[in-house]
Amino acid sequence: MLQRGNIFIYFQAVRRFMSDQSNYIRELQIIVNKLMPIFSNKESGLSGDMVDLLFGNVKDILLFELIFQNDLEEAKEMIREDSTFHVGVVFEEKALVNNSLCVDTTA
């Protein structure tokens, strides 16, 4: 359980993390929705294999991040008895299920 003095710092850190997470998702969406179509265009001169190599599994990463953000928001809504939001639980759940995103796609 967090001490009262540390709760404020904890909530600040969580708020900052969730803000950074939202910014990261916006940037991934720009890549998927704006850049990938430009490079996938025949006029770009890149083959489909080159585009796949360039962008790897960015769509899978975006999907993971959207689900992760949703899970964080849900966990935030279910604040525990000690009035703290335990972001670590969401990390633990995702770590068990989603380490497939950390695969070398160039091999």
N, CA, C and O of each residue as an XYZ file, in Angstrom:
428
protein
N       0.834     -1.170      0.000
C       0.000      0.000      0.000
C       0.890      1.249      0.000
O       1.900      1.304      0.702
N       0.508      2.225     -0.781
C       1.293      3.447     -0.891
C       1.044      4.371      0.288
O      -0.075      4.464      0.792
N       2.097      5.054      0.724
C       1.973      6.073      1.756
C       1.272      7.293      1.162
O       1.357      7.533     -0.043
N       0.591      8.051      1.989
C      -0.152      9.215      1.495
C       0.716     10.177      0.702
O       0.282     10.696     -0.327
N       1.925     10.420      1.162
C       2.818     11.347      0.460
C       3.211     10.847     -0.918
O       3.471     11.639     -1.824
N       3.252      9.530     -1.073
C       3.650      8.954     -2.355
C       2.488      8.805     -3.333
O       2.711      8.643     -4.533
N       1.262      8.857     -2.840
C       0.103      8.670     -3.714
C       0.051      9.758     -4.780
O      -0.224      9.473     -5.945
N       0.310     10.993     -4.392
C       0.295     12.103     -5.345
C       1.331     11.881     -6.443
O       1.037     12.064     -7.624
N       2.530     11.490     -6.060
C       3.595     11.238     -7.029
C       3.219     10.074     -7.935
O       3.460     10.115     -9.142
N       2.629      9.041     -7.352
C       2.206      7.871     -8.116
C       1.178      8.270     -9.174
O       1.305      7.890    -10.339
N       0.159      9.035     -8.770
C      -0.871      9.448     -9.718
C      -0.308     10.362    -10.800
O      -0.741     10.290    -11.950
N       0.642     11.212    -10.455
C       1.292     12.051    -11.459
C       2.016     11.190    -12.489
O       1.914     11.427    -13.693
N       2.742     10.196    -12.008
C       3.485      9.314    -12.913
C       2.544      8.529    -13.817
O       2.814      8.375    -15.008
N       1.448      8.036    -13.266
C       0.475      7.279    -14.054
C      -0.174      8.193    -15.090
O      -0.332      7.808    -16.249
N      -0.548      9.392    -14.677
C      -1.160     10.353    -15.600
C      -0.201     10.676    -16.747
O      -0.613     10.741    -17.905
N       1.072     10.877    -16.423
C       2.077     11.176    -17.446
C       2.257      9.983    -18.387
O       2.349     10.153    -19.602
N       2.304      8.781    -17.819
C       2.456      7.584    -18.632
C       1.286      7.448    -19.610
O       1.488      7.154    -20.788
N       0.069      7.663    -19.120
C      -1.108      7.508    -19.975
C      -1.141      8.592    -21.058
O      -1.607      8.337    -22.168
N      -0.664      9.772    -20.753
C      -0.563     10.829    -21.752
C       0.457     10.452    -22.828
O       0.196     10.610    -24.021
N       1.608      9.958    -22.404
C       2.632      9.501    -23.351
C       2.106      8.360    -24.205
O       2.392      8.293    -25.400
N       1.345      7.470    -23.601
C       0.760      6.335    -24.308
C      -0.189      6.833    -25.410
O      -0.168      6.318    -26.528
N      -1.007      7.822    -25.093
C      -1.928      8.394    -26.086
C      -1.161      9.042    -27.237
O      -1.541      8.892    -28.398
N      -0.092      9.754    -26.923
C       0.737     10.363    -27.970
C       1.371      9.304    -28.857
O       1.419      9.463    -30.077
N       1.852      8.240    -28.263
C       2.471      7.140    -29.015
C       1.451      6.515    -29.966
O       1.774      6.222    -31.117
N       0.238      6.312    -29.496
C      -0.810      5.728    -30.335
C      -1.129      6.663    -31.502
O      -1.308      6.204    -32.630
N      -1.200      7.957    -31.243
C      -1.447      8.912    -32.332
C      -0.352      8.829    -33.399
O      -0.635      8.874    -34.596
N       0.886      8.709    -32.955
C       1.998      8.616    -33.904
C       1.945      7.314    -34.697
O       2.219      7.314    -35.897
N       1.599      6.216    -34.050
C       1.436      4.952    -34.772
C       0.307      5.041    -35.789
O       0.418      4.507    -36.892
N      -0.776      5.712    -35.421
C      -1.899      5.871    -36.350
C      -1.494      6.694    -37.570
O      -1.958      6.421    -38.677
N      -0.648      7.684    -37.386
C      -0.148      8.468    -38.520
C       0.667      7.579    -39.445
O       0.526      7.651    -40.666
N       1.514      6.749    -38.869
C       2.317      5.835    -39.682
C       1.422      4.904    -40.484
O       1.599      4.753    -41.692
N       0.454      4.277    -39.808
C      -0.414      3.296    -40.466
C      -1.345      3.952    -41.481
O      -1.528      3.431    -42.581
N      -1.926      5.080    -41.123
C      -2.960      5.680    -41.980
C      -2.435      6.649    -43.034
O      -3.098      6.885    -44.043
N      -1.252      7.208    -42.807
C      -0.724      8.198    -43.756
C       0.526      7.720    -44.495
O       0.582      7.764    -45.724
N       1.527      7.264    -43.739
C       2.800      6.897    -44.368
C       2.755      5.568    -45.116
O       3.247      5.467    -46.240
N       2.171      4.562    -44.499
C       2.139      3.251    -45.156
C       1.445      3.296    -46.519
O       1.954      2.699    -47.468
N       0.305      3.978    -46.655
C      -0.308      4.045    -47.987
C       0.575      4.747    -49.018
O       0.579      4.364    -50.188
N       1.314      5.761    -48.601
C       2.206      6.459    -49.528
C       3.290      5.516    -50.034
O       3.566      5.466    -51.233
N       3.900      4.775    -49.129
C       4.976      3.870    -49.517
C       4.459      2.616    -50.212
O       5.201      1.975    -50.957
N       3.205      2.259    -49.981
C       2.628      1.081    -50.625
C       2.195      1.381    -52.060
O       1.953      0.457    -52.837
N       2.099      2.638    -52.410
C       1.721      3.058    -53.747
C       2.786      2.597    -54.749
O       3.980      2.686    -54.461
N       2.374      2.113    -55.902
C       3.312      1.645    -56.929
C       4.302      2.726    -57.346
O       5.441      2.434    -57.710
N       3.852      3.980    -57.289
C       4.712      5.098    -57.690
C       5.881      5.320    -56.734
O       6.835      6.017    -57.079
N       5.818      4.738    -55.542
C       6.903      4.926    -54.579
C       8.158      4.187    -55.011
O       9.261      4.517    -54.575
N       7.989      3.189    -55.866
C       9.139      2.416    -56.331
C       9.551      1.298    -55.392
O      10.527      0.595    -55.653
N       8.818      1.126    -54.305
C       9.134      0.057    -53.355
C       8.251     -1.151    -53.627
O       7.061     -1.021    -53.914
N       8.852     -2.314    -53.532
C       8.074     -3.546    -53.680
C       7.294     -3.803    -52.396
O       7.581     -3.207    -51.358
N       6.313     -4.687    -52.471
C       5.542     -5.058    -51.284
C       6.431     -5.609    -50.193
O       6.208     -5.343    -49.012
N       7.454     -6.389    -50.585
C       8.396     -6.943    -49.601
C       9.193     -5.843    -48.910
O       9.462     -5.920    -47.711
N       9.567     -4.822    -49.673
C      10.319     -3.712    -49.084
C       9.441     -2.930    -48.099
O       9.911     -2.520    -47.038
N       8.177     -2.727    -48.450
C       7.255     -2.020    -47.561
C       7.056     -2.833    -46.291
O       7.047     -2.280    -45.191
N       6.895     -4.155    -46.442
C       6.755     -5.025    -45.262
C       7.994     -4.963    -44.386
O       7.889     -4.931    -43.160
N       9.160     -4.947    -45.004
C      10.404     -4.872    -44.249
C      10.522     -3.521    -43.536
O      10.965     -3.448    -42.390
N      10.120     -2.464    -44.228
C      10.216     -1.117    -43.674
C       9.289     -0.921    -42.476
O       9.687     -0.334    -41.470
N       8.062     -1.408    -42.584
C       7.071     -1.161    -41.535
C       6.859     -2.346    -40.601
O       6.206     -2.197    -39.568
N       7.390     -3.508    -40.933
C       7.308     -4.668    -40.049
C       5.900     -4.930    -39.557
O       4.956     -4.988    -40.345
N       5.767     -5.085    -38.267
C       4.467     -5.414    -37.673
C       3.837     -4.206    -36.973
O       3.229     -4.336    -35.911
N       3.994     -3.038    -37.584
C       3.500     -1.807    -36.950
C       1.980     -1.845    -36.745
O       1.476     -1.277    -35.776
N       1.248     -2.504    -37.643
C      -0.209     -2.603    -37.462
C      -0.539     -3.451    -36.235
O      -1.464     -3.135    -35.487
N       0.215     -4.524    -36.032
C       0.015     -5.365    -34.844
C       0.358     -4.600    -33.570
O      -0.319     -4.732    -32.550
N       1.406     -3.808    -33.644
C       1.806     -3.009    -32.481
C       0.723     -1.978    -32.160
O       0.388     -1.768    -30.994
N       0.180     -1.339    -33.192
C      -0.891     -0.370    -32.971
C      -2.099     -1.038    -32.325
O      -2.669     -0.502    -31.375
N      -2.489     -2.194    -32.828
C      -3.624     -2.908    -32.244
C      -3.359     -3.248    -30.781
O      -4.229     -3.066    -29.929
N      -2.155     -3.741    -30.492
C      -1.783     -4.051    -29.113
C      -1.883     -2.813    -28.234
O      -2.438     -2.874    -27.136
N      -1.353     -1.697    -28.706
C      -1.343     -0.462    -27.918
C      -2.757      0.055    -27.664
O      -3.042      0.569    -26.582
N      -3.644     -0.075    -28.649
C      -5.033      0.345    -28.463
C      -5.718     -0.503    -27.389
O      -6.435      0.022    -26.537
N      -5.493     -1.805    -27.438
C      -6.065     -2.703    -26.432
C      -5.462     -2.406    -25.063
O      -6.170     -2.370    -24.057
N      -4.153     -2.195    -25.035
C      -3.445     -1.889    -23.792
C      -3.992     -0.604    -23.172
O      -4.245     -0.551    -21.968
N      -4.174      0.427    -23.992
C      -4.709      1.694    -23.490
C      -6.124      1.499    -22.940
O      -6.467      2.048    -21.893
N      -6.926      0.734    -23.632
C      -8.282      0.456    -23.163
C      -8.248     -0.267    -21.818
O      -9.021      0.057    -20.916
N      -7.355     -1.242    -21.685
C      -7.225     -1.965    -20.420
C      -6.784     -1.048    -19.284
O      -7.250     -1.181    -18.153
N      -5.885     -0.117    -19.593
C      -5.456      0.857    -18.584
C      -6.622      1.734    -18.142
O      -6.794      2.001    -16.953
N      -7.416      2.177    -19.105
C      -8.580      3.006    -18.779
C      -9.576      2.230    -17.921
O     -10.139      2.774    -16.972
N      -9.792      0.957    -18.257
C     -10.708      0.141    -17.464
C     -10.177     -0.063    -16.048
O     -10.937     -0.010    -15.081
N      -8.874     -0.295    -15.930
C      -8.274     -0.476    -14.608
C      -8.371      0.811    -13.798
O      -8.554      0.780    -12.581
N      -8.248      1.930    -14.481
C      -8.353      3.222    -13.802
C      -9.759      3.407    -13.226
O      -9.925      4.000    -12.160
N     -10.752      2.906    -13.923
C     -12.132      3.016    -13.460
C     -12.404      2.140    -12.237
O     -13.279      2.445    -11.426
N     -11.660      1.072    -12.118
C     -11.865      0.146    -10.992
C     -10.798      0.370     -9.932
O     -10.000     -0.522     -9.644
N     -10.790      1.557     -9.359
C      -9.802      1.905     -8.338
C     -10.015      1.003     -7.128
O     -11.140      0.778     -6.680
N      -8.930      0.508     -6.629
C      -8.997     -0.419     -5.502
C      -9.306      0.271     -4.190
O      -9.338      1.499     -4.112
N      -9.529     -0.512     -3.178
C      -9.904     -0.004     -1.852
C      -8.907      1.008     -1.293
O      -9.291      1.930     -0.574
N      -7.643      0.835     -1.620
C      -6.638      1.753     -1.068
C      -6.502      3.031     -1.904
O      -5.550      3.791     -1.731
N      -7.451      3.259     -2.801
C      -7.527      4.481     -3.620
C      -6.338      4.667     -4.549
O      -5.986      5.800     -4.880
N      -5.721      3.589     -4.971
C      -4.640      3.713     -5.941
C      -4.978      2.923     -7.191
O      -5.684      1.915     -7.149
N      -4.468      3.398     -8.273
C      -4.647      2.759     -9.562
C      -3.396      1.928     -9.817
O      -2.301      2.474     -9.949
N      -3.551      0.634     -9.885
C      -2.405     -0.268    -10.005
C      -2.139     -0.609    -11.467
O      -2.652     -1.592    -12.001
N      -1.328      0.227    -12.093
C      -0.989      0.049    -13.493
C      -0.188     -1.241    -13.716
O      -0.214     -1.810    -14.808
N       0.505     -1.688    -12.702
C       1.330     -2.890    -12.828
C       0.538     -4.132    -13.184
O       1.051     -5.005    -13.883
N      -0.685     -4.232    -12.727
C      -1.521     -5.398    -13.030
C      -1.750     -5.509    -14.533
O      -1.701     -6.604    -15.092
N      -1.997     -4.384    -15.183
C      -2.226     -4.389    -16.627
C      -0.948     -4.799    -17.352
O      -1.004     -5.552    -18.324
N       0.206     -4.311    -16.891
C       1.479     -4.693    -17.493
C       1.700     -6.198    -17.374
O       2.109     -6.844    -18.339
N       1.436     -6.749    -16.214
C       1.631     -8.181    -16.001
C       0.760     -9.005    -16.936
O       1.231     -9.977    -17.529
N      -0.498     -8.628    -17.072
C      -1.407     -9.361    -17.948
C      -0.933     -9.320    -19.394
O      -0.941    -10.344    -20.077
N      -0.523     -8.155    -19.863
C      -0.082     -8.011    -21.251
C       1.246     -8.713    -21.499
O       1.464     -9.246    -22.587
N       2.123     -8.723    -20.529
C       3.421     -9.377    -20.689
C       3.257    -10.879    -20.885
O       4.019    -11.500    -21.626
N       2.284    -11.450    -20.235
C       2.057    -12.885    -20.361
C       1.499    -13.259    -21.719
O       1.753    -14.360    -22.207
N       0.748    -12.369    -22.334
C       0.020    -12.709    -23.547
C       0.701    -12.214    -24.821
O       0.562    -12.855    -25.863
N       1.422    -11.112    -24.779
C       1.802    -10.424    -26.009
C       3.298    -10.316    -26.292
O       3.711     -9.345    -26.926
N       4.108    -11.235    -25.867
C       5.520    -11.133    -26.195
C       5.789    -11.535    -27.645
O       6.943    -11.526    -28.074
N       4.761    -11.885    -28.401
C       4.923    -12.211    -29.817
C       5.250    -10.981    -30.655
O       5.719    -11.121    -31.784
N       5.014     -9.780    -30.132
C       5.321     -8.569    -30.879
C       6.819     -8.273    -30.901
O       7.274     -7.420    -31.662
N       7.563     -8.959    -30.088
C       9.004     -8.726    -29.988
C       9.776     -9.743    -30.818
O      10.776    -10.291    -30.355
N       9.330     -9.993    -32.010
C       9.962    -10.985    -32.858
C      10.726    -10.276    -33.969
O      10.289     -9.249    -34.489
N      11.862    -10.838    -34.316
C      12.657    -10.296    -35.399
C      12.000    -10.706    -36.719
O      12.011    -11.885    -37.072
N      11.430     -9.745    -37.451
C      10.750    -10.055    -38.702
C      11.711    -10.121    -39.872
O      11.294    -10.459    -40.980
N      12.985     -9.811    -39.669
C      13.946     -9.834    -40.756
C      14.582    -11.195    -40.935
O      15.233    -11.449    -41.948
N      14.401    -12.073    -39.965
C      15.048    -13.399    -40.052
C      14.288    -14.335    -40.965
O      14.694    -15.482    -41.148
